[in-house]
Amino acid sequence: MYISSADPVVYSRRKQEASYGSEEHYHSVYEFYYLLSGSRRIFADGNLYNLNKGDLMLIPKNAMHHVTQGSEKDFERICIRFTDECISPFIETFGEENFSKMMETGVVNVPLNRRKDVEVCMNGIGDCLNTNDEFNSIQIKNFVGLILVNYLRLKRAATFAVPQDLKGVDKVIQKAASYIVEHYKENVTLKDVASYVNMSDTYFSKKFKETTGFGFKEYLLALRIKHACDMLLNTGFSITEIAYSSGFNDSNYFGDVFKRIKGVSPLQYRKRQEYV
């Protein structure tokens, strides 16, 4: 699922039962995911992350991700989505290429003595969005900038960077997910991937779904459609060429899958985006 927003910043704070999970989605903006309590598991762009209280995750633009249960405890989190417009001084200072590397997926644990600062900034964004004040847009950008500075400083200090530290089945499924990301444009099957990680087809299918929140076929098609969307918007290739380049062996099947997932045909998607 692709999420689009015309707003430069979106704030969301929720307290949910442990079993609550999001649909797989991606969006053209950055996202900070901050866990106030409980634990969550986030599968983002083929990588698995386990988050606990005080962890702050940066999810880059267009990174497909899925949030699932981390433990039996209820959780509370804050999400901040923001555009390049909000952090333009960073881009101007570091340059697009360097800044893009700085904004790759990562998780840091905010130390106790800094959590209040981060939470004040996040909740300040929510307060600004709920009031009508001519200074709010400036204040919001300042808050986003302060959160980002805290995140980047903590990420640079290896002490606070949270490693994936996967074990057992999680580590095996991570290996499988990486294989799928590398080979989704090819004729890869569930049997191929299960064999690659030395699991039976049935057991692999079950564990992949439990661990990532995606079914194998669902994840494979999501990767292919995401790639196809990028090609539709940024190249002049024909629909058939894009279908084959994205891992589909049949352009009609590609069209059917694309419409089921995106709600419009590939051609309609390309034309509609021209006017956005």
C-alpha positions as CSV (number, residue, x, y, z in Angstrom):
1,M,0.0,0.0,0.0
2,Y,1.3,3.4,-1.0
3,I,0.5,6.3,1.4
4,S,0.7,9.8,0.0
5,S,0.3,13.1,1.9
6,A,0.2,16.7,0.7
7,D,1.2,17.9,4.2
8,P,5.0,18.5,4.9
9,V,4.6,16.9,8.4
10,V,2.1,14.3,9.8
11,Y,2.0,13.5,13.5
12,S,0.4,10.4,15.0
13,R,0.4,9.1,18.6
14,R,-1.3,5.9,19.5
15,K,-1.6,3.4,22.3
16,Q,-2.6,-0.1,21.0
17,E,-3.0,-3.7,22.1
18,A,0.1,-5.8,21.5
19,S,-1.6,-7.8,18.6
20,Y,-2.2,-4.6,16.6
21,G,-0.2,-4.5,13.3
22,S,-0.1,-2.2,10.3
23,E,-0.6,-3.1,6.6
24,E,2.5,-3.2,4.5
25,H,3.1,0.3,3.0
26,Y,5.5,2.8,1.8
27,H,5.4,6.6,1.2
28,S,7.4,9.3,-0.5
29,V,8.3,10.9,2.9
30,Y,10.6,10.1,5.8
31,E,9.2,8.6,9.0
32,F,10.4,8.6,12.6
33,Y,8.9,5.8,14.6
34,Y,9.5,6.3,18.4
35,L,8.4,3.7,21.0
36,L,7.2,5.1,24.3
37,S,6.4,1.7,25.8
38,G,6.1,-2.0,24.8
39,S,8.0,-3.5,21.9
40,R,7.4,-3.8,18.2
41,R,8.9,-5.6,15.3
42,I,9.4,-3.7,12.0
43,F,10.3,-5.3,8.7
44,A,11.6,-2.6,6.5
45,D,13.1,-3.0,3.0
46,G,14.1,-6.6,3.6
47,N,15.5,-6.1,7.1
48,L,14.1,-7.1,10.4
49,Y,14.3,-4.8,13.5
50,N,13.2,-5.4,17.0
51,L,12.3,-2.1,18.8
52,N,11.9,-1.6,22.6
53,K,11.0,1.4,24.8
54,G,13.1,4.4,24.0
55,D,14.1,3.2,20.5
56,L,13.8,5.7,17.6
57,M,13.7,4.4,14.1
58,L,14.2,6.3,10.9
59,I,12.5,4.9,7.9
60,P,13.6,6.5,4.6
61,K,11.5,7.6,1.7
62,N,9.9,4.8,-0.3
63,A,11.0,2.0,2.1
64,M,8.4,-0.7,2.1
65,H,7.7,-1.6,5.7
66,H,5.4,-3.6,8.0
67,V,4.9,-3.3,11.8
68,T,4.0,-6.4,13.8
69,Q,3.8,-7.6,17.4
70,G,7.0,-7.6,19.4
71,S,5.7,-9.0,22.7
72,E,2.5,-9.7,24.7
73,K,2.5,-6.2,26.2
74,D,0.5,-3.2,24.9
75,F,2.5,-0.5,23.3
76,E,2.5,3.3,22.7
77,R,4.3,5.0,19.9
78,I,4.7,8.3,18.1
79,C,5.1,8.6,14.3
80,I,6.3,11.7,12.6
81,R,6.3,11.8,8.8
82,F,8.1,14.6,7.1
83,T,9.2,15.8,3.6
84,D,12.5,17.1,2.3
85,E,11.1,20.6,2.6
86,C,11.3,20.3,6.4
87,I,15.0,19.4,6.5
88,S,16.3,21.5,3.5
89,P,19.1,23.0,5.6
90,F,20.6,19.5,6.2
91,I,20.5,18.8,2.4
92,E,22.1,22.1,1.6
93,T,24.8,21.5,4.3
94,F,25.8,17.9,3.5
95,G,24.8,17.6,-0.2
96,E,22.1,15.2,-1.6
97,E,24.3,12.2,-2.0
98,N,25.9,12.3,1.5
99,F,22.6,13.2,3.1
100,S,20.9,10.3,1.4
101,K,23.4,7.9,3.0
102,M,22.8,9.5,6.4
103,M,19.1,8.9,6.0
104,E,19.2,5.2,5.5
105,T,17.2,2.9,7.7
106,G,18.5,2.8,11.3
107,V,17.5,2.5,14.9
108,V,19.0,4.2,18.0
109,N,18.1,3.9,21.6
110,V,17.5,7.4,23.0
111,P,19.3,7.5,26.5
112,L,17.1,8.4,29.5
113,N,18.6,11.9,29.8
114,R,17.6,12.8,26.2
115,R,14.2,11.2,26.0
116,K,12.3,14.2,27.4
117,D,13.9,16.5,24.8
118,V,12.9,14.2,21.9
119,E,9.4,13.7,23.3
120,V,8.9,17.4,23.8
121,C,9.8,18.0,20.2
122,M,7.5,15.3,18.9
123,N,4.5,16.4,21.0
124,G,5.3,20.0,20.1
125,I,4.8,19.1,16.4
126,G,1.4,17.6,17.4
127,D,0.5,20.8,19.3
128,C,1.5,23.0,16.4
129,L,-0.6,21.0,13.9
130,N,-3.6,21.4,16.2
131,T,-3.4,25.2,16.5
132,N,-3.7,28.0,14.0
133,D,-0.6,30.2,14.4
134,E,1.5,32.0,11.7
135,F,4.7,30.8,13.4
136,N,3.7,27.1,13.5
137,S,5.4,26.1,10.2
138,I,8.7,27.6,11.4
139,Q,8.4,25.9,14.8
140,I,7.5,22.5,13.2
141,K,10.6,22.6,11.0
142,N,12.7,23.5,14.1
143,F,11.2,20.5,16.0
144,V,11.9,18.1,13.1
145,G,15.4,19.4,12.8
146,L,16.1,18.9,16.5
147,I,14.8,15.3,16.4
148,L,16.9,14.6,13.4
149,V,20.1,16.1,15.0
150,N,19.5,13.9,18.1
151,Y,19.0,10.9,15.9
152,L,22.1,11.4,13.8
153,R,24.3,12.1,16.8
154,L,23.2,9.0,18.5
155,K,23.6,7.0,15.3
156,R,27.1,8.2,14.9
157,A,27.9,7.2,18.5
158,A,28.0,3.4,18.2
159,T,27.0,3.0,21.9
160,F,23.4,4.1,21.1
161,A,23.0,2.5,17.6
162,V,20.8,-0.5,18.0
163,P,22.1,-3.6,16.1
164,Q,19.7,-6.0,14.5
165,D,21.2,-8.8,16.7
166,L,19.0,-11.5,15.1
167,K,19.1,-15.1,16.3
168,G,17.6,-18.5,15.4
169,V,14.6,-18.4,13.0
170,D,14.8,-14.6,12.8
171,K,18.3,-14.7,11.4
172,V,17.3,-17.4,8.8
173,I,14.3,-15.4,7.7
174,Q,16.4,-12.3,7.4
175,K,18.7,-14.2,5.1
176,A,15.7,-15.3,3.0
177,A,14.3,-11.8,2.8
178,S,17.7,-10.5,1.6
179,Y,17.7,-13.2,-1.1
180,I,14.3,-12.2,-2.3
181,V,15.3,-8.6,-2.5
182,E,18.3,-9.5,-4.6
183,H,16.4,-11.9,-6.9
184,Y,12.8,-10.6,-7.1
185,K,13.3,-9.6,-10.8
186,E,14.0,-13.2,-11.6
187,N,11.7,-16.2,-11.7
188,V,12.2,-16.9,-8.0
189,T,9.8,-19.3,-6.2
190,L,9.0,-20.2,-2.7
191,K,10.7,-23.5,-3.2
192,D,13.9,-21.8,-4.3
193,V,14.0,-19.6,-1.2
194,A,13.1,-22.4,1.2
195,S,15.8,-24.5,-0.3
196,Y,18.3,-21.6,0.0
197,V,17.7,-21.5,3.8
198,N,17.4,-25.2,4.2
199,M,13.7,-25.3,5.3
200,S,10.8,-27.2,4.0
201,D,8.4,-25.2,1.8
202,T,5.6,-25.4,4.3
203,Y,7.7,-24.5,7.4
204,F,9.4,-21.6,5.5
205,S,6.1,-20.2,4.3
206,K,4.7,-20.3,7.9
207,K,7.8,-18.8,9.5
208,F,8.2,-16.1,6.9
209,K,4.7,-14.9,7.5
210,E,5.0,-15.0,11.3
211,T,8.3,-13.2,11.3
212,T,7.8,-10.5,8.6
213,G,4.0,-10.0,8.5
214,F,4.1,-10.8,4.8
215,G,3.2,-14.0,2.9
216,F,5.9,-15.0,0.5
217,K,4.0,-14.3,-2.6
218,E,2.6,-11.1,-1.1
219,Y,6.1,-9.8,-0.4
220,L,7.5,-10.8,-3.8
221,L,4.6,-9.1,-5.6
222,A,4.9,-6.0,-3.5
223,L,8.6,-5.6,-4.4
224,R,7.8,-6.1,-8.1
225,I,5.0,-3.6,-8.1
226,K,7.1,-1.0,-6.2
227,H,9.8,-1.4,-8.8
228,A,7.3,-1.1,-11.6
229,C,5.8,2.1,-10.1
230,D,9.3,3.6,-10.0
231,M,9.8,2.7,-13.7
232,L,6.4,4.1,-14.7
233,L,7.2,7.4,-13.1
234,N,10.8,7.8,-14.0
235,T,11.3,6.1,-17.4
236,G,9.7,6.0,-20.8
237,F,9.7,2.2,-21.1
238,S,6.5,0.5,-22.4
239,I,4.2,-1.3,-20.0
240,T,5.4,-4.6,-21.4
241,E,9.0,-3.7,-20.9
242,I,8.3,-2.7,-17.4
243,A,6.4,-5.9,-16.6
244,Y,9.4,-8.1,-17.7
245,S,11.9,-5.8,-16.0
246,S,10.0,-6.1,-12.7
247,G,10.0,-9.9,-12.7
248,F,6.6,-10.7,-14.4
249,N,6.6,-13.2,-17.3
250,D,3.2,-12.1,-18.6
251,S,2.2,-8.4,-19.2
252,N,-1.5,-9.2,-18.8
253,Y,-0.9,-10.8,-15.4
254,F,1.2,-7.8,-14.5
255,G,-1.7,-5.5,-15.4
256,D,-4.1,-7.5,-13.3
257,V,-1.8,-7.6,-10.2
258,F,-1.0,-3.9,-10.6
259,K,-4.6,-2.9,-10.7
260,R,-5.5,-5.1,-7.7
261,I,-2.8,-3.6,-5.6
262,K,-2.8,0.0,-6.8
263,G,-6.5,0.4,-7.8
264,V,-5.7,1.6,-11.3
265,S,-4.0,0.2,-14.4
266,P,-0.3,0.8,-15.0
267,L,-1.1,3.3,-17.8
268,Q,-3.6,5.1,-15.6
269,Y,-1.1,5.3,-12.8
270,R,1.5,6.8,-15.1
271,K,-0.9,9.4,-16.6
272,R,-2.4,10.3,-13.2
273,Q,1.0,11.0,-11.7
274,E,1.8,13.4,-14.5
275,Y,-0.8,15.8,-13.2
276,V,0.1,15.5,-9.4
